[in-house]
Amino acid sequence: MVAKLLYLCRRTHQDIQTTLAFLCTRDKNPDEDDYKELACVIQYIRDMRDITLTIEADDNPRWWVDSSYAVHPDMKSPTGILMSIGCTYTASSKQS
């Protein structure tokens, strides 16, 4: 299911990239909270299926940043950013 969401994330829903970065690191030992997080992402996708991505030219860049700190046993944290200046740029990484 996470692999399917990864495909969807790169095509239409860049806004779930940070959550998927977290879920991808939990593949080996998922617990009940990870399954709840996956269920929340799937419910979000279902609720937002009628909303389309609109790209317009804009002079004011806007940034959104999301991160979680020390959520893994090795104290690593996922971070995601989204920048919009008419087109969107997204990135997600795992911090040390």
MARZA-54529 format. One record per residue: residue in three letters; x, y, z of N, C-alpha, C in turn. Coordinates in steps of 0.05 Angstrom, whole numbers, plus 5000, padded with zeros to 4 digits. Example, Ala and Ser with C-alpha at 12.3 -4.5 7.8 and 13.67 -1.06 7.14 Angstrom:
2
ALA526448865156524649105156526449345156/SER525749555142527349795143525850015157/
//
This chain:
96
MET501749765000500050005000501750255000/VAL503950255015505750485016507050524989/ALA507750314975508950344948506950474929/LYS504450404931502350534914502050824921/LEU502250884947502051174955504451324946/LEU506851194945509251334934508851414905/TYR507651234889507151304861505151534860/LEU503051524875501051734876502252004885/CYS504051984904505352224915506952374894/ARG508252234876509952374856508252474833/ARG505752374830504052454807502052664814/THR500652634836498352814841498352934869/HIS499152794889498952884917501652924930/GLN503053144923505653194935505353264964/ASP503053334973502653415001502853185021/ILE502952935012503252715031506052605032/GLN507952755020510652655018512052615045/THR511652795064512952765090511852525105/THR509252485104508052255117509051995105/LEU509351985079510351745066513251695072/ALA514851905075517651875083517751735110/PHE516051815128515951685154515051395152/LEU512951345136511951065134513950885120/CYS515450985101517450825088519650735106/THR520350885126522450805145521450615166/ARG518850565167517650385187516850115175/ASP517850055151517049805138517849555153/LYS520149555166521149305178519649235204/ASN519049435220517749385246515349575250/PRO513249555233510949735237509449655263/ASP508349855276506749805300503949915295/GLU502249905315499449985312499250285304/ASP500950455314500950735307501550785278/ASP503350615267504050645238501650565221/TYR500150365229497750285214495650505216/LYS495450635239493550865242494351095224/GLU496951145222497951355204497351295175/LEU497751045167497150955140494150985134/ALA492450915154489550945150488751235147/CYS490051415162489551705160490251815132/VAL492551725122493351805095491351715074/ILE490551465076488651355056485951505058/GLN485051565082482551715086482851995074/TYR485152125078485652385067485552375036/ILE486752175024486652144995483752114985/ARG482251954999479451914992477852174994/ASP478352325015476852575020477652794999/MET480152784990481152994972481152914942/ARG479752694935479952604907478752794887/ASP476852974895475653164877477253424874/ILE479253464891480753704890483053664870/THR483353844852485453824831487754014837/LEU490053954826492354124829492254344807/THR492254594816492154814797494754964798/ILE495955014775498455154774498055424760/GLU498655644774498355914764500956064768/ALA501556254751503956424755503456604779/ASP505556644795505356804819508056934825/ASP507957184833510457334839511357284868/ASN509657174885510357134913510756844919/PRO513256764923513756484930512656424958/ARG511556184961510556094987511755834994/TRP512455795020513755555030512055435052/TRP512055165052510855015074512954805082/VAL513354785108515354605119514054435141/ASP514554175140513453995160515653805169/SER515853765195517953575205517053455231/SER518153235237517753095263520453045274/TYR520853085300523453065312523752815329/ALA525852665324526652435340524452235343/VAL523252155321521051965321521951675318/HIS524451635310525451365306527351295329/PRO527651035333529450945355532351055353/ASP533251095328535951205324535951515324/MET533751635333533551925337533552075310/LYS532851945288532652085262529852195258/SER529652395241527152545237526552595208/PRO524052555199523352625171522652925169/THR523253045147522653325141521653345112/GLY519653505108518653555081518253845076/ILE518653925051518254205044516654215018/LEU515154435014513754484990513954774984/MET514754844960515055124951513255164927/SER511855384927510055444904510755724893/ILE511455734868511755984853510555964825/GLY508155864825506755804800506955514794/CYS509255394798509555104797510455024825/THR510354764830510954674857513654514857/TYR515054544879517454384883517054254910/THR517453994911517253844937519753684942/ALA520353654967522653484975522053365002/SER523253145007522953015033525652875039/SER526452895064529052775071528852675100/LYS530852515106531052395133533552525146/GLN533152655168535352795182536752605201/SER539252655206540852505225540652625252/
//
